[in-house]
């Protein structure tokens, strides 16, 4: 059938919400009406700007940090953030739960290359 067959059919207006409820009630009166409670959307916390912090430390300390991060299977940033939180700094949850492991140094790395 082509479009010409439907030319004489006019689209029916959509029923109002009240009419839809009445139709549903007529189909099965035993079903209770749905009650919805409006949800309050929490405002997303504003994302804090990330900045890079570079420090120069002794190789021995850097190796210890890398080894500790590998042992705990977290990033070195998490180890540092935990230490800062332990002495009273306000550290965000994202800094404490980072699971990305980017290993660059450590004593186990030096042992493997021997």
N, C-alpha and C positions, 0 to 999 in steps of 0.2 A: 504494500500500500504506500502510495506517495503522500506528499503533504496535502495534495488536493482533496483527499478523502477526509481529512480532519478540518477543513475550512469551515464547515457548518457547525462544528462543536466549539462552544465557548468555554473557556476555563472557568471552573467554579471558584468563587471567592473562598479564601482560607477561613476556617472557623476560628472564632476568638478563643482565648484560653478558657473562658467560662464554658463555652460550648463544648470544647474538648473534654473538660472535666465531666460535664453532663453525659456525653457519649460514653466515656469510660465507665461511669457509674451505672449506666443502663446496661452495659455489657455484662458486668459482674458486680452486683451490689455488695457481695461479701468481702471484697478487697477494700481495706481501709485506705483512706487518702494518704498520699505520701506527704510527709512533713519534712521540710528542709530547714535547716538552721543556717543563717548566713555565716560564712566563715570570715574571720578577720585575717587579712593577709598581713603578715609581719613585714615591716620594712626591712629590706636586706641591709645588712651591715655594710657601711661604706668600705670599699676596699682601700687598704692603706697602701701608700706608695712603697714599692720595694726599692731599696738602695743597695749598692754593693759596698761591702766592707772588706778591705784588704789589710792584713797585718803581717808583719815580719816577725817570725818566731824562730827559735833554734830548731834545726832539723830533728833533733831527738824528740822534742815536744810535738812537732808536726807528725812524726812517725807514730808516736803514742796515740795521738788523736785519730789518725787514720786506722790504726789497729783497733781502737775502741769502737769506732764506727762500724768496722767490718764485723767485729764480734757481735755487736748488738743489731746488726743489719739495718742501720739507719745512716743518714748522711752525717757528715761532720758538722754541718750546720745545726742539726738536732742536738748533737752532743754539746755544742757551744750554747745553744738556746737553753738547754736544761740547766747548765751550770749558771747561766745568768739568772734564770728563774729561781734557782736555789739560794742565791744571795739577795733576792728581793726585787729584781727587775720585773716589770710588767711585760711578760712575753706572750704573744698571741698563740692561740691553739694551733694555727697552721704551722708555726715555726717549731712546735713541739711534736708534730705528727708527720713530718715530711718523711716519706719512705724511699726517696730516690737515692740510690747508691752511686756515687760518682767517685770512684777510687783512683787516686793519682799517686799516692805515696804510702809508705809504711814499711815496717821491717819485713813483713812476709813477702812483699813485692821484691825487696832486695835479695831475700833468700832464694826466691824462685829464679832470679836471673843469674845466680852463681853457677 
